[in-house]
Amino acid sequence: MKKLTCFTMATLMMLAAACKKDKDGPDGNLPVPKAVDIGLVLTNENGEYNLKWASFNLGASNELEYGDYYAWGEISAKEDYTWDTYKFANGENKLTKYCPNTETAAYYWDVKGREPDGLTVLQGDDDVARKRLGRKWRMPTKEEFSALLALKDKPGYKFNKWEEMKDAQGNSVYGLKITRESTGSYLFFPAAGYGVQTTLGKNAGSIGRYWSSSVSTGLPVGASALIVMANQCDLMAADRYYGYSVRPVCEE
């Protein structure tokens, strides 16, 4: 009986540790970024919060690495990005989840229909930042990306939409750089390209695309993303099956 009790206690401790890791910590397979305070204080239904940004892309190990590419709402990187391989679709434009209105529920151009589910932001289990790094982290919303871009017109910030950085080998890496002048803290979003079909890093060095957690209001089968280019830095809508970069955020 004593042996059984010891075994039971050990089993319970292992289960508790596993649950805690799933709830609060990273999965151990990806480097954990630092939380960068860029001075972005926002307001939601719970009041004010200080939004901090990951120091590098999900799947990278430093700010100059591109990291991995993820389809919107998928929690693993893959090698083929099409409607046929997308988790939340039954073929082109035929969504199975995150259908907030009748237009998305009607499969966009298709006549087949379904009931709208009203979902406009990724749920926790479909948020790759939360699933891979722990509950402290999540993907930014469209509104949070908009607030970040608005810093270009705010005193005390240096906003360079096409900064040239040098990696350890002396290679040039281009992307968006936002610096908080009072502290010197900064964010760099490299032009990592994107994944489409079996091509990973398409147009890397010329364009960067970063998913938000928000569905698109203009493109029914799309989601909102940040686009970074030499002559453009803005929000866009894109089909959800594309493989884009992810830059996590947290509230501290």
Residue pairs with C-beta under 8 A, 6 or more apart in sequence:
21 27
23 134
23 135
24 134
24 135
24 136
25 134
26 32
26 132
26 133
26 134
27 131
27 132
27 133
27 134
29 132
30 58
30 59
30 132
30 133
31 56
31 60
31 61
32 133
33 54
33 55
33 56
33 133
33 248
34 54
34 55
35 52
35 53
35 54
35 55
35 250
35 252
36 52
36 53
36 54
36 55
36 185
36 186
36 187
37 50
37 52
37 180
37 183
37 185
37 252
38 52
38 53
38 148
38 151
38 178
38 180
38 185
38 186
38 187
39 156
39 180
39 182
39 183
39 185
40 50
40 51
40 52
40 53
40 144
40 147
40 148
40 151
41 48
41 49
41 50
41 51
42 48
42 49
42 51
42 143
42 144
42 147
43 49
49 251
50 251
50 252
51 140
51 144
51 147
51 249
51 250
51 251
52 249
52 250
52 251
52 252
53 140
53 148
53 187
53 247
53 248
53 249
54 129
54 137
54 247
54 248
54 249
54 250
55 63
55 187
56 62
56 63
56 65
56 67
57 65
57 66
57 67
57 68
57 189
57 190
57 192
57 245
57 246
57 247
58 67
58 68
58 70
58 128
58 129
58 132
58 133
58 245
58 246
58 247
58 248
59 67
59 68
59 77
59 246
60 66
60 67
60 68
63 165
63 188
63 190
64 165
64 167
64 173
64 188
64 190
65 190
66 190
66 192
66 193
66 201
66 204
66 245
67 192
67 245
67 246
68 77
68 245
68 246
69 77
69 81
69 192
69 194
69 195
69 200
69 201
69 243
69 244
69 245
70 76
70 77
70 128
70 211
70 243
70 244
70 245
70 246
71 78
71 81
71 85
71 86
71 87
71 195
71 240
71 241
71 242
71 243
72 122
72 211
72 223
72 240
72 241
72 242
72 244
73 87
73 88
73 97
73 98
73 122
73 126
73 223
73 240
74 86
74 87
74 126
74 128
75 125
75 126
75 127
75 128
75 131
75 132
76 128
77 243
78 85
78 243
79 198
79 200
80 197
80 198
81 195
81 196
81 197
81 241
81 242
81 243
82 196
82 197
82 241
83 89
83 91
83 92
83 93
83 94
83 239
83 241
84 91
84 92
85 241
86 240
86 241
88 95
88 96
88 97
88 98
88 240
89 95
89 96
89 240
89 241
90 96
93 107
93 108
93 109
93 110
93 221
94 107
94 108
94 110
94 112
95 104
95 105
95 107
95 108
95 221
95 240
96 114
97 117
97 119
97 126
98 104
98 117
98 119
98 120
98 122
98 215
98 223
98 240
99 105
99 114
99 116
99 117
99 119
100 116
100 117
100 118
100 119
100 120
100 215
101 116
101 220
102 116
103 220
104 116
104 215
104 220
104 221
105 113
105 114
105 115
105 116
105 117
106 112
106 113
106 114
107 113
107 114
108 220
108 221
119 215
120 214
120 215
121 141
121 213
121 214
121 215
122 139
122 213
124 130
124 131
124 135
124 138
125 131
127 138
127 139
127 213
128 139
128 246
129 137
129 138
129 139
129 246
129 248
129 249
130 137
130 138
130 139
133 248
136 250
137 248
137 249
137 250
138 213
138 248
138 249
138 250
139 211
139 212
139 213
139 246
139 248
139 249
140 148
140 212
140 213
140 247
140 248
140 249
141 212
141 213
141 214
142 212
142 213
142 214
142 224
142 235
143 214
144 212
144 249
145 210
145 212
145 224
145 226
145 235
146 235
148 178
148 187
149 226
149 233
149 234
149 235
151 157
151 159
151 178
152 159
152 161
152 178
156 180
156 181
156 182
157 178
157 179
157 180
157 181
158 177
158 178
158 179
158 181
159 177
159 178
159 179
160 176
160 177
160 178
160 179
161 176
161 228
161 229
161 230
161 232
161 233
162 174
162 175
162 176
162 229
162 230
162 231
163 174
163 175
163 176
163 177
163 188
164 172
164 173
164 174
165 172
165 173
165 174
165 175
165 177
165 188
165 190
166 172
166 173
167 173
173 190
173 191
173 205
174 190
174 191
174 205
174 206
174 230
175 188
175 189
175 190
175 191
175 192
175 208
175 228
176 187
176 188
176 189
176 208
176 228
176 233
177 186
177 187
177 188
177 189
178 186
178 187
179 185
179 186
180 186
189 208
189 210
189 226
189 228
189 245
189 247
190 208
191 203
191 204
191 205
191 206
191 207
191 208
191 228
191 229
192 201
192 204
192 208
192 209
192 245
193 200
193 201
193 202
193 203
193 204
193 205
193 206
193 207
193 208
193 209
194 201
194 202
194 203
194 207
194 209
194 242
194 243
194 244
194 245
195 201
195 202
195 242
195 243
195 244
196 202
196 242
196 243
200 243
206 229
206 230
207 227
207 228
207 229
208 226
208 227
208 228
208 229
208 245
209 225
209 226
209 227
209 228
209 236
209 238
209 242
209 244
209 245
210 225
210 226
210 228
210 244
210 245
210 246
210 247
211 223
211 225
211 244
211 245
211 246
212 223
212 224
212 225
212 226
212 235
214 223
214 224
215 222
215 223
215 224
216 222
216 223
216 224
216 237
216 238
218 237
219 237
219 238
219 239
221 239
221 240
222 237
222 238
222 239
222 240
223 237
223 238
223 240
224 235
224 236
224 237
225 235
225 236
225 237
225 238
225 244
226 233
226 234
226 235
226 236
227 233
227 234
227 235
227 236
238 244
